[in-house]
Amino acid sequence: MTTHVLSAIRDKRAEIAKALRQAEKHILTLHEDLAHLDHAARLFDPAAKARAQSPCAFKRGHFHRTILNVLREASAPMSPRAVAERLVADRPEIIGKSRTMGDLAARVRRSLGRNHAGLTGEKASRWDAKAWRVDEAAD
């Protein structure tokens, strides 16, 4: 009985993961379409350049500050993947800047690795991903 339930759960998880990958690709395609339309608009109206800029572009240091805000609001240490998922939940257009959720998680991981003043990275075991939290003294 339990093997049938576990099999059904695994199948459903695979189905949802596939749908999520397809949705991420679709979002990327839509962002590319917007970029193409913005470029076409600039051919006819050079003033359209200001409107064509990506709404998800971060100014220098703003991406890292946004990550820190997510970590400050968290009740427990978060993995870079969990931080990336939270960023996308708050600002869905961010996924257009990075190719996939994995790319965004890698960008979060690099940002946390470079700027670790006031941050603590913890590993539950050798195989677990590092989970990050903001030190109370840094707040």
KARA-V969048 format. One record per residue. N is the residue number from 0. RES is the residue in one small letter. PHI is phi in whole degrees, -180 to 180 (999 if undefined). NEAR is the number of other C-alpha atoms within 12 Angstrom. Layout:
N;RES;PHI;NEAR  N;RES;PHI;NEAR
This chain:
0;m;999;7  1;t;-67;8  2;t;-67;9  3;h;-68;10  4;v;-65;11  5;l;-62;12  6;s;-63;13  7;a;-65;14  8;i;-65;14  9;r;-63;14  10;d;-63;14  11;k;-65;14  12;r;-63;14  13;a;-63;14  14;e;-64;14  15;i;-68;14  16;a;-62;15  17;k;-64;14  18;a;-63;14  19;l;-66;16  20;r;-62;19  21;q;-65;16  22;a;-66;19  23;e;-62;28  24;k;-64;20  25;h;-65;18  26;i;-61;25  27;l;-61;24  28;t;-62;19  29;l;-64;18  30;h;-65;27  31;e;-65;22  32;d;-61;16  33;l;-61;21  34;a;-63;22  35;h;-65;16  36;l;-65;20  37;d;-64;23  38;h;-65;22  39;a;-64;16  40;a;-64;18  41;r;-67;18  42;l;-64;14  43;f;-98;12  44;d;-143;15  45;p;-59;14  46;a;-71;14  47;a;-72;16  48;k;-58;18  49;a;-64;14  50;r;-76;17  51;a;-82;25  52;q;-68;20  53;s;-67;21  54;p;-73;19  55;c;-101;21  56;a;-68;18  57;f;-99;18  58;k;-74;12  59;r;-54;10  60;g;86;15  61;h;-71;14  62;f;-61;28  63;h;-66;28  64;r;-64;21  65;t;-65;26  66;i;-62;40  67;l;-61;35  68;n;-63;20  69;v;-62;30  70;l;-67;35  71;r;-65;24  72;e;-78;17  73;a;-74;19  74;s;-87;11  75;a;-140;19  76;p;-57;27  77;m;-121;35  78;s;-78;30  79;p;-57;35  80;r;-65;28  81;a;-66;29  82;v;-64;39  83;a;-62;36  84;e;-62;26  85;r;-67;28  86;l;-61;31  87;v;-68;29  88;a;-64;15  89;d;-78;17  90;r;-136;19  91;p;-59;24  92;e;-70;27  93;i;-62;32  94;i;-63;37  95;g;-71;30  96;k;-73;29  97;s;-101;27  98;r;-67;23  99;t;-140;29  100;m;-63;35  101;g;-63;21  102;d;-65;21  103;l;-66;31  104;a;-63;29  105;a;-65;23  106;r;-65;27  107;v;-62;38  108;r;-60;29  109;r;-65;18  110;s;-64;27  111;l;-69;35  112;g;-69;20  113;r;-77;14  114;n;-114;21  115;h;-105;22  116;a;-70;20  117;g;84;20  118;l;-118;29  119;t;-128;25  120;g;-101;26  121;e;-127;21  122;k;-122;16  123;a;-72;14  124;s;-149;9  125;r;-62;8  126;w;-95;9  127;d;-77;13  128;a;-73;20  129;k;-72;25  130;a;-106;28  131;w;-110;36  132;r;-147;34  133;v;-90;30  134;d;-66;19  135;e;-63;12  136;a;-67;11  137;a;-80;14  138;d;-72;14
